[in-house]
Amino acid sequence: MREPRHAAAIVTEMVKAVRIPVTVKMRKGWDETDVNAPEVARRVVDAGAAAIAIHGRTAKQSYSGEADWPFVGDVASGLPVPVFGSGDCMEPWHIVERLHQGVSGVFVGRGVLRNPWILSQARELMAGRAVGPVPAEERAVFLLEYIDLLMSDRAGEGPGFRHLAPGEVPGVDGRQAGRGRERWVINKLRALCAWYTKGFEGGAHLRTEINRTESVPALRALIEDFFLREAGPGVSSIGAPFPSREMRAG
Ligand SMILES: Cc1cc2nc3c(=O)[nH]c(=O)nc-3n(C[C@H](O)[C@H](O)[C@H](O)COP(=O)(O)O)c2cc1C
């Protein structure tokens, strides 16, 4: 954002170098005194960018304040390529509302980490259908399947691949490598669950427990207990972050 000419020069070279569309994601500007997305967008489009995404906050804002969707819509209206907006789509109806604000589409970041169903829920709302809370069992299955995927991610790749499987250390015997993989999986789950467990009763307790966990079987047991076995508040209130009043279709 501070070097629009440089950004455009990079895009020019990228467009020459590849045969797929080159797209650019940017912020609203550097800071409140330098709100230059319109200029950066115009320059990179002139350089050949096929689409743009704009997070409606300045770099200095990081995640503070609110994403400026009217601004993103204004920039979009002046450009000949699709423009996607980004920022603060935390609930499915935010996605639906923002699709009407002059953009070709929206990017959803943190909202998906908190609620991986947000995209299908938005699609349901757009089709005029109501959306209910996600059942506790489905929430558990999502995490358990994620653990399974991570445990097998890039395992057993043949020689010549660029990356070691996560957690693998060259020259270390199988048992220790396995521990490294478990540690990696647990850390992934910690990162996801910081979002995924937000907003429902008992979520903070589950986060604390996951942060203490030392093994994958213990992690699985925690998840199963919380979502599937405890007839407690954690389960009964899982629909709470999705108020039915605002979940109405349309
Ligand atoms: C886990 C995570 C990873 C992200 N990675 C990138 C990235 O690689 N490149 C990028 O331009 N923005 C990245 N972002 C920023 C998002 O694309 C998005 O612009 C920002 O989070 C605001 O949208 P949100 O309110 O929907 O999260 C990332 C955000 C998150 C939460």
The ligand as an SDF file (V2000), in Angstrom:
LIG
                    3D

 31 33  0  0  0  0  0  0  0  0999 V2000
   -6.1820  -17.3880    9.6860 C   0  0  0  0  0  0  0  0  0  0  0  0
   -6.1590  -16.2250    8.7260 C   0  0  0  0  0  0  0  0  0  0  0  0
   -5.2420  -16.2280    7.6850 C   0  0  0  0  0  0  0  0  0  0  0  0
   -5.1980  -15.1630    6.7840 C   0  0  0  0  0  0  0  0  0  0  0  0
   -4.3100  -15.2090    5.7600 N   0  0  0  0  0  0  0  0  0  0  0  0
   -4.2770  -14.2000    4.8610 C   0  0  0  0  0  0  0  0  0  0  0  0
   -3.3930  -14.2430    3.7510 C   0  0  0  0  0  0  0  0  0  0  0  0
   -2.6080  -15.1790    3.5820 O   0  0  0  0  0  0  0  0  0  0  0  0
   -3.4110  -13.2010    2.8790 N   0  0  0  0  0  0  0  0  0  0  0  0
   -4.2640  -12.1470    3.0430 C   0  0  0  0  0  0  0  0  0  0  0  0
   -4.2650  -11.2400    2.2070 O   0  0  0  0  0  0  0  0  0  0  0  0
   -5.1070  -12.0720    4.0740 N   0  0  0  0  0  0  0  0  0  0  0  0
   -5.1460  -13.0670    4.9760 C   0  0  0  0  0  0  0  0  0  0  0  0
   -6.0120  -13.0050    6.0390 N   0  0  0  0  0  0  0  0  0  0  0  0
   -6.8800  -11.8290    6.1700 C   0  0  0  0  0  0  0  0  0  0  0  0
   -8.2580  -12.1540    5.6480 C   0  0  0  0  0  0  0  0  0  0  0  0
   -8.2110  -12.5500    4.2890 O   0  0  0  0  0  0  0  0  0  0  0  0
   -9.2500  -11.0020    5.7660 C   0  0  0  0  0  0  0  0  0  0  0  0
   -8.9810   -9.9580    4.8680 O   0  0  0  0  0  0  0  0  0  0  0  0
   -9.3310  -10.4260    7.1650 C   0  0  0  0  0  0  0  0  0  0  0  0
   -9.2390  -11.4450    8.1480 O   0  0  0  0  0  0  0  0  0  0  0  0
  -10.6510   -9.6750    7.3720 C   0  0  0  0  0  0  0  0  0  0  0  0
  -11.7130  -10.5140    7.1130 O   0  0  0  0  0  0  0  0  0  0  0  0
  -12.5460  -11.2540    8.2930 P   0  0  0  0  0  0  0  0  0  0  0  0
  -13.1150  -10.1590    9.1500 O   0  0  0  0  0  0  0  0  0  0  0  0
  -13.5970  -12.0360    7.5100 O   0  0  0  0  0  0  0  0  0  0  0  0
  -11.5980  -12.1350    9.0350 O   0  0  0  0  0  0  0  0  0  0  0  0
   -6.0840  -14.0570    6.9330 C   0  0  0  0  0  0  0  0  0  0  0  0
   -6.9920  -14.0610    7.9980 C   0  0  0  0  0  0  0  0  0  0  0  0
   -7.0400  -15.1220    8.8900 C   0  0  0  0  0  0  0  0  0  0  0  0
   -8.0500  -15.0920   10.0150 C   0  0  0  0  0  0  0  0  0  0  0  0
  1  2  1  0
  2  3  1  0
  2 30  2  0
  3  4  2  0
  4  5  1  0
  4 28  1  0
  5  6  2  0
  6  7  1  0
  6 13  1  0
  7  8  2  0
  7  9  1  0
  9 10  1  0
 10 11  2  0
 10 12  1  0
 12 13  2  0
 13 14  1  0
 14 15  1  0
 14 28  1  0
 15 16  1  0
 16 17  1  0
 16 18  1  0
 18 19  1  0
 18 20  1  0
 20 21  1  0
 20 22  1  0
 22 23  1  0
 23 24  1  0
 24 25  2  0
 24 26  1  0
 24 27  1  0
 28 29  2  0
 29 30  1  0
 30 31  1  0
M  END
$$$$
